[in-house]
Amino acid sequence: MQALGRHLIVEYYDCNPKVLDEIELIETAMLEATEEMSATRVAHKFHQFAPQGVSGAVIIEESHLTIHTWPEYGYAAVDFYSCGNKVNPHIGVKVLEKYLQSKNVNVTEMLRGFVNAPHSQTLFADETRGSLVKNID
């Protein structure tokens, strides 16, 4: 079965708290991740919270990237969602790991929109792009 999209849910732990609270740096990191992934940027918006934290989104032709930071915990939650085969979101994961100075990264990958898949099944993907691992009823 072929999936229409890939969704990486990424948790960055033990990040530099100062970086997580710098809206300009977070925006730069997300835009560089977008470019390095070979995604086509459509729009982007970032917001600085008081007293701390940043949230932002980059809309790409292939879908989106989002980030939410908690400087007080050294933590950032990021979603990379892409459709088609042109974009490699794992490259974006590495770009942000470098920028955020994360010492611990957890990546969960989901394949989304299986064409002609029975809707009552739960499907799991492994790290190999597009492969089906389990089918659970």
CYANA upper distance limits for C-alpha pairs under 8 A (distance plus 0.5 A):
  1 MET  CA    114 PHE  CA      6.84
  1 MET  CA    115 VAL  CA      7.06
  1 MET  CA    116 ASN  CA      8.02
  1 MET  CA    117 ALA  CA      7.63
  1 MET  CA    132 LEU  CA      8.17
  2 GLN  CA    114 PHE  CA      6.19
  2 GLN  CA    115 VAL  CA      6.52
  2 GLN  CA    130 GLY  CA      7.45
  3 ALA  CA    111 LEU  CA      6.31
  3 ALA  CA    112 ARG  CA      6.10
  3 ALA  CA    113 GLY  CA      5.76
  3 ALA  CA    114 PHE  CA      4.84
  3 ALA  CA    115 VAL  CA      6.82
  3 ALA  CA    130 GLY  CA      7.21
  4 LEU  CA     83 CYS  CA      6.22
  4 LEU  CA     84 GLY  CA      6.77
  4 LEU  CA    111 LEU  CA      8.09
  4 LEU  CA    112 ARG  CA      6.43
  4 LEU  CA    113 GLY  CA      5.49
  4 LEU  CA    114 PHE  CA      6.78
  4 LEU  CA    115 VAL  CA      7.73
  5 GLY  CA     81 TYR  CA      7.53
  5 GLY  CA     82 SER  CA      5.99
  5 GLY  CA     83 CYS  CA      4.57
  5 GLY  CA     84 GLY  CA      6.69
  5 GLY  CA    111 LEU  CA      6.35
  5 GLY  CA    112 ARG  CA      5.36
  5 GLY  CA    113 GLY  CA      6.84
  6 ARG  CA     80 PHE  CA      8.44
  6 ARG  CA     81 TYR  CA      6.21
  6 ARG  CA     82 SER  CA      5.91
  6 ARG  CA     83 CYS  CA      6.85
  6 ARG  CA    109 GLU  CA      7.46
  6 ARG  CA    110 MET  CA      6.35
  6 ARG  CA    111 LEU  CA      5.15
  6 ARG  CA    112 ARG  CA      6.30
  7 HIS  CA     79 ASP  CA      7.52
  7 HIS  CA     80 PHE  CA      6.25
  7 HIS  CA     81 TYR  CA      4.88
  7 HIS  CA     82 SER  CA      7.08
  7 HIS  CA    109 GLU  CA      6.15
  7 HIS  CA    110 MET  CA      5.55
  7 HIS  CA    111 LEU  CA      6.72
  7 HIS  CA    112 ARG  CA      7.40
  8 LEU  CA     79 ASP  CA      6.21
  8 LEU  CA     80 PHE  CA      5.52
  8 LEU  CA     81 TYR  CA      6.80
  8 LEU  CA     89 PRO  CA      7.82
  8 LEU  CA    107 VAL  CA      6.98
  8 LEU  CA    108 THR  CA      6.14
  8 LEU  CA    109 GLU  CA      4.99
  8 LEU  CA    110 MET  CA      6.91
  9 ILE  CA     77 ALA  CA      8.12
  9 ILE  CA     78 VAL  CA      6.65
  9 ILE  CA     79 ASP  CA      5.34
  9 ILE  CA     80 PHE  CA      7.16
  9 ILE  CA    107 VAL  CA      6.33
  9 ILE  CA    108 THR  CA      5.62
  9 ILE  CA    109 GLU  CA      6.84
 10 VAL  CA     77 ALA  CA      6.46
 10 VAL  CA     78 VAL  CA      5.59
 10 VAL  CA     79 ASP  CA      6.62
 10 VAL  CA     80 PHE  CA      8.40
 10 VAL  CA     93 VAL  CA      8.03
 10 VAL  CA    105 VAL  CA      7.57
 10 VAL  CA    106 ASN  CA      6.19
 10 VAL  CA    107 VAL  CA      5.07
 10 VAL  CA    108 THR  CA      6.88
 11 GLU  CA     75 TYR  CA      7.80
 11 GLU  CA     76 ALA  CA      6.52
 11 GLU  CA     77 ALA  CA      5.39
 11 GLU  CA     78 VAL  CA      6.94
 11 GLU  CA    105 VAL  CA      6.24
 11 GLU  CA    106 ASN  CA      5.57
 11 GLU  CA    107 VAL  CA      7.03
 12 TYR  CA     75 TYR  CA      6.09
 12 TYR  CA     76 ALA  CA      5.61
 12 TYR  CA     77 ALA  CA      6.94
 12 TYR  CA     78 VAL  CA      8.45
 12 TYR  CA     97 GLU  CA      7.70
 12 TYR  CA    100 LEU  CA      8.41
 12 TYR  CA    102 SER  CA      6.33
 12 TYR  CA    103 LYS  CA      8.27
 12 TYR  CA    104 ASN  CA      6.58
 12 TYR  CA    105 VAL  CA      5.21
 12 TYR  CA    106 ASN  CA      7.09
 13 TYR  CA     74 GLY  CA      6.54
 13 TYR  CA     75 TYR  CA      5.29
 13 TYR  CA     76 ALA  CA      7.33
 13 TYR  CA    102 SER  CA      6.30
 13 TYR  CA    103 LYS  CA      6.91
 13 TYR  CA    104 ASN  CA      5.52
 13 TYR  CA    105 VAL  CA      6.62
 14 ASP  CA     73 TYR  CA      8.30
 14 ASP  CA     74 GLY  CA      5.54
 14 ASP  CA     75 TYR  CA      6.87
 14 ASP  CA    101 GLN  CA      8.34
 14 ASP  CA    102 SER  CA      5.85
 14 ASP  CA    103 LYS  CA      5.83
 14 ASP  CA    104 ASN  CA      6.69
 15 CYS  CA     19 VAL  CA      8.31
 15 CYS  CA     20 LEU  CA      7.90
 15 CYS  CA     74 GLY  CA      5.14
 15 CYS  CA     75 TYR  CA      6.53
 15 CYS  CA     76 ALA  CA      8.26
 15 CYS  CA    100 LEU  CA      6.00
 15 CYS  CA    101 GLN  CA      5.70
 15 CYS  CA    102 SER  CA      4.66
 15 CYS  CA    103 LYS  CA      7.01
 16 ASN  CA     20 LEU  CA      7.01
 16 ASN  CA     71 PRO  CA      8.17
 16 ASN  CA     74 GLY  CA      6.61
 16 ASN  CA    100 LEU  CA      6.61
 16 ASN  CA    101 GLN  CA      6.24
 16 ASN  CA    102 SER  CA      7.48
 17 PRO  CA     21 ASP  CA      7.03
 17 PRO  CA     70 TRP  CA      8.40
 17 PRO  CA     71 PRO  CA      4.90
 17 PRO  CA     72 GLU  CA      7.10
 17 PRO  CA     73 TYR  CA      8.04
 17 PRO  CA     74 GLY  CA      5.61
 17 PRO  CA     75 TYR  CA      8.49
 18 LYS  CA     22 GLU  CA      7.10
 18 LYS  CA     71 PRO  CA      7.41
 19 VAL  CA     25 LEU  CA      7.32
 19 VAL  CA     26 ILE  CA      7.89
 19 VAL  CA     71 PRO  CA      8.44
 19 VAL  CA     99 TYR  CA      8.30
 19 VAL  CA    100 LEU  CA      6.65
 20 LEU  CA     26 ILE  CA      7.48
 20 LEU  CA     53 GLY  CA      7.06
 20 LEU  CA     54 VAL  CA      7.52
 20 LEU  CA     69 THR  CA      6.30
 20 LEU  CA     70 TRP  CA      7.38
 20 LEU  CA     71 PRO  CA      5.71
 20 LEU  CA     74 GLY  CA      7.83
 20 LEU  CA     75 TYR  CA      8.33
 20 LEU  CA     76 ALA  CA      7.95
 20 LEU  CA    100 LEU  CA      7.27
 21 ASP  CA     48 GLN  CA      8.23
 21 ASP  CA     52 GLN  CA      6.44
 21 ASP  CA     53 GLY  CA      5.57
 21 ASP  CA     54 VAL  CA      6.64
 21 ASP  CA     69 THR  CA      7.92
 21 ASP  CA     70 TRP  CA      8.42
 21 ASP  CA     71 PRO  CA      6.47
 22 GLU  CA     26 ILE  CA      6.70
 22 GLU  CA     54 VAL  CA      7.98
 23 ILE  CA     27 GLU  CA      6.54
 23 ILE  CA     46 PHE  CA      7.60
 23 ILE  CA     47 HIS  CA      7.69
 23 ILE  CA     48 GLN  CA      6.58
 23 ILE  CA     54 VAL  CA      6.56
 24 GLU  CA     28 THR  CA      6.64
 25 LEU  CA     29 ALA  CA      6.56
 26 ILE  CA     30 MET  CA      6.64
 26 ILE  CA     54 VAL  CA      8.16
 27 GLU  CA     31 LEU  CA      6.63
 27 GLU  CA     46 PHE  CA      7.32
 27 GLU  CA     56 GLY  CA      8.06
 28 THR  CA     32 GLU  CA      6.54
 29 ALA  CA     33 ALA  CA      6.57
 29 ALA  CA     95 VAL  CA      7.63
 29 ALA  CA     96 LEU  CA      6.61
 29 ALA  CA     99 TYR  CA      6.71
 30 MET  CA     34 THR  CA      6.68
 30 MET  CA     58 VAL  CA      7.86
 30 MET  CA     65 LEU  CA      8.26
 30 MET  CA     96 LEU  CA      7.62
 31 LEU  CA     35 GLU  CA      6.79
 31 LEU  CA     58 VAL  CA      7.95
 32 GLU  CA     36 GLU  CA      6.52
 32 GLU  CA     95 VAL  CA      7.91
 33 ALA  CA     37 MET  CA      6.53
 33 ALA  CA     91 ILE  CA      7.69
 33 ALA  CA     92 GLY  CA      4.86
 33 ALA  CA     93 VAL  CA      8.03
 33 ALA  CA     95 VAL  CA      6.05
 33 ALA  CA     96 LEU  CA      7.25
 34 THR  CA     38 SER  CA      7.10
 34 THR  CA     39 ALA  CA      5.94
 34 THR  CA     40 THR  CA      7.90
 34 THR  CA     41 ARG  CA      7.51
 34 THR  CA     58 VAL  CA      8.39
 34 THR  CA     60 ILE  CA      8.49
 34 THR  CA     65 LEU  CA      8.46
 34 THR  CA     92 GLY  CA      7.08
 35 GLU  CA     39 ALA  CA      6.36
 35 GLU  CA     40 THR  CA      7.89
 35 GLU  CA     41 ARG  CA      8.36
 36 GLU  CA     91 ILE  CA      7.15
 36 GLU  CA     92 GLY  CA      7.10
 36 GLU  CA     95 VAL  CA      8.41
 37 MET  CA     87 VAL  CA      5.97
 37 MET  CA     88 ASN  CA      5.67
 37 MET  CA     89 PRO  CA      6.31
 37 MET  CA     90 HIS  CA      8.25
 37 MET  CA     91 ILE  CA      6.09
 37 MET  CA     92 GLY  CA      6.16
 38 SER  CA     86 LYS  CA      7.48
 38 SER  CA     87 VAL  CA      5.95
 38 SER  CA     88 ASN  CA      7.70
 39 ALA  CA     60 ILE  CA      6.85
 39 ALA  CA     61 GLU  CA      7.75
 39 ALA  CA     62 GLU  CA      7.29
 39 ALA  CA     86 LYS  CA      8.00
 39 ALA  CA     87 VAL  CA      6.10
 40 THR  CA     60 ILE  CA      5.75
 40 THR  CA     61 GLU  CA      5.99
 40 THR  CA     62 GLU  CA      7.61
 41 ARG  CA     58 VAL  CA      7.50
 41 ARG  CA     59 ILE  CA      6.63
 41 ARG  CA     60 ILE  CA      4.86
 41 ARG  CA     61 GLU  CA      6.95
 42 VAL  CA     58 VAL  CA      8.09
 42 VAL  CA     59 ILE  CA      5.96
 42 VAL  CA     60 ILE  CA      5.58
 42 VAL  CA     61 GLU  CA      6.78
 43 ALA  CA     58 VAL  CA      6.44
 43 ALA  CA     59 ILE  CA      5.67
 43 ALA  CA     60 ILE  CA      7.57
 44 HIS  CA     56 GLY  CA      7.94
 44 HIS  CA     57 ALA  CA      6.08
 44 HIS  CA     58 VAL  CA      4.78
 44 HIS  CA     59 ILE  CA      6.44
 45 LYS  CA     56 GLY  CA      6.06
 45 LYS  CA     57 ALA  CA      6.06
 45 LYS  CA     58 VAL  CA      7.20
 46 PHE  CA     54 VAL  CA      7.56
 46 PHE  CA     55 SER  CA      6.21
 46 PHE  CA     56 GLY  CA      4.48
 46 PHE  CA     57 ALA  CA      6.95
 47 HIS  CA     54 VAL  CA      6.15
 47 HIS  CA     55 SER  CA      5.86
 47 HIS  CA     56 GLY  CA      6.62
 48 GLN  CA     52 GLN  CA      7.58
 48 GLN  CA     53 GLY  CA      6.58
 48 GLN  CA     54 VAL  CA      5.20
 48 GLN  CA     55 SER  CA      7.30
 49 PHE  CA     53 GLY  CA      5.66
 49 PHE  CA     54 VAL  CA      6.36
 49 PHE  CA     55 SER  CA      8.36
 52 GLN  CA     70 TRP  CA      7.95
 52 GLN  CA     71 PRO  CA      7.30
 52 GLN  CA     72 GLU  CA      8.44
 53 GLY  CA     68 HIS  CA      7.86
 53 GLY  CA     69 THR  CA      5.68
 53 GLY  CA     70 TRP  CA      5.83
 53 GLY  CA     71 PRO  CA      6.47
 54 VAL  CA     67 ILE  CA      8.19
 54 VAL  CA     68 HIS  CA      6.33
 54 VAL  CA     69 THR  CA      5.81
 54 VAL  CA     70 TRP  CA      8.15
 55 SER  CA     66 THR  CA      8.00
 55 SER  CA     67 ILE  CA      5.92
 55 SER  CA     68 HIS  CA      4.86
 55 SER  CA     69 THR  CA      6.92
 56 GLY  CA     66 THR  CA      6.14
 56 GLY  CA     67 ILE  CA      5.83
 56 GLY  CA     68 HIS  CA      7.23
 57 ALA  CA     64 HIS  CA      7.51
 57 ALA  CA     65 LEU  CA      6.13
 57 ALA  CA     66 THR  CA      4.82
 57 ALA  CA     67 ILE  CA      7.00
 58 VAL  CA     64 HIS  CA      6.10
 58 VAL  CA     65 LEU  CA      5.63
 58 VAL  CA     66 THR  CA      6.89
 59 ILE  CA     63 SER  CA      6.63
 59 ILE  CA     64 HIS  CA      4.99
 59 ILE  CA     65 LEU  CA      7.09
 60 ILE  CA     64 HIS  CA      5.71
 60 ILE  CA     65 LEU  CA      8.22
 62 GLU  CA     81 TYR  CA      8.31
 62 GLU  CA     82 SER  CA      5.56
 62 GLU  CA     83 CYS  CA      5.54
 62 GLU  CA     84 GLY  CA      7.58
 62 GLU  CA     87 VAL  CA      8.17
 63 SER  CA     81 TYR  CA      6.28
 63 SER  CA     82 SER  CA      5.59
 63 SER  CA     83 CYS  CA      6.93
 64 HIS  CA     79 ASP  CA      8.36
 64 HIS  CA     80 PHE  CA      6.81
 64 HIS  CA     81 TYR  CA      5.91
 64 HIS  CA     82 SER  CA      7.17
 65 LEU  CA     78 VAL  CA      7.68
 65 LEU  CA     79 ASP  CA      5.94
 65 LEU  CA     80 PHE  CA      5.12
 65 LEU  CA     81 TYR  CA      6.72
 66 THR  CA     78 VAL  CA      5.98
 66 THR  CA     79 ASP  CA      5.68
 66 THR  CA     80 PHE  CA      7.35
 67 ILE  CA     76 ALA  CA      7.37
 67 ILE  CA     77 ALA  CA      6.21
 67 ILE  CA     78 VAL  CA      4.92
 67 ILE  CA     79 ASP  CA      7.16
 68 HIS  CA     76 ALA  CA      6.17
 68 HIS  CA     77 ALA  CA      5.82
 68 HIS  CA     78 VAL  CA      7.06
 69 THR  CA     74 GLY  CA      8.50
 69 THR  CA     75 TYR  CA      6.51
 69 THR  CA     76 ALA  CA      4.79
 69 THR  CA     77 ALA  CA      6.94
 70 TRP  CA     74 GLY  CA      6.67
 70 TRP  CA     75 TYR  CA      5.74
 70 TRP  CA     76 ALA  CA      6.57
 71 PRO  CA     75 TYR  CA      6.81
 71 PRO  CA     76 ALA  CA      8.48
 80 PHE  CA     89 PRO  CA      6.68
 80 PHE  CA     92 GLY  CA      8.47
 81 TYR  CA     89 PRO  CA      8.17
 82 SER  CA     87 VAL  CA      7.18
 82 SER  CA     89 PRO  CA      7.83
 83 CYS  CA     87 VAL  CA      8.24
 88 ASN  CA     92 GLY  CA      7.97
 89 PRO  CA     93 VAL  CA      6.98
 90 HIS  CA     94 LYS  CA      7.08
 91 ILE  CA     95 VAL  CA      6.91
 92 GLY  CA     96 LEU  CA      6.80
 93 VAL  CA     97 GLU  CA      6.65
 94 LYS  CA     98 LYS  CA      6.86
 95 VAL  CA     99 TYR  CA      6.94
 96 LEU  CA    100 LEU  CA      6.31
 97 GLU  CA    101 GLN  CA      6.32
 97 GLU  CA    102 SER  CA      5.84
 97 GLU  CA    105 VAL  CA      7.93
 98 LYS  CA    102 SER  CA      7.42
109 GLU  CA    125 ALA  CA      7.38
109 GLU  CA    126 ASP  CA      8.07
109 GLU  CA    127 GLU  CA      7.79
110 MET  CA    124 PHE  CA      7.41
110 MET  CA    125 ALA  CA      6.56
111 LEU  CA    124 PHE  CA      8.03
111 LEU  CA    125 ALA  CA      6.75
111 LEU  CA    130 GLY  CA      7.36
117 ALA  CA    121 GLN  CA      8.34
120 SER  CA    137 ASP  CA      7.20
121 GLN  CA    135 ASN  CA      6.85
121 GLN  CA    136 ILE  CA      6.28
121 GLN  CA    137 ASP  CA      5.58
122 THR  CA    134 LYS  CA      8.38
122 THR  CA    135 ASN  CA      6.36
122 THR  CA    136 ILE  CA      5.71
122 THR  CA    137 ASP  CA      7.03
123 LEU  CA    132 LEU  CA      7.43
123 LEU  CA    133 VAL  CA      7.83
123 LEU  CA    134 LYS  CA      6.32
123 LEU  CA    135 ASN  CA      5.70
123 LEU  CA    136 ILE  CA      7.30
124 PHE  CA    132 LEU  CA      6.69
124 PHE  CA    133 VAL  CA      6.05
124 PHE  CA    134 LYS  CA      5.98
124 PHE  CA    135 ASN  CA      7.64
125 ALA  CA    130 GLY  CA      7.51
125 ALA  CA    131 SER  CA      6.39
125 ALA  CA    132 LEU  CA      5.57
125 ALA  CA    133 VAL  CA      5.88
125 ALA  CA    134 LYS  CA      8.05
126 ASP  CA    130 GLY  CA      8.44
126 ASP  CA    131 SER  CA      6.89
126 ASP  CA    132 LEU  CA      7.39
126 ASP  CA    133 VAL  CA      6.57
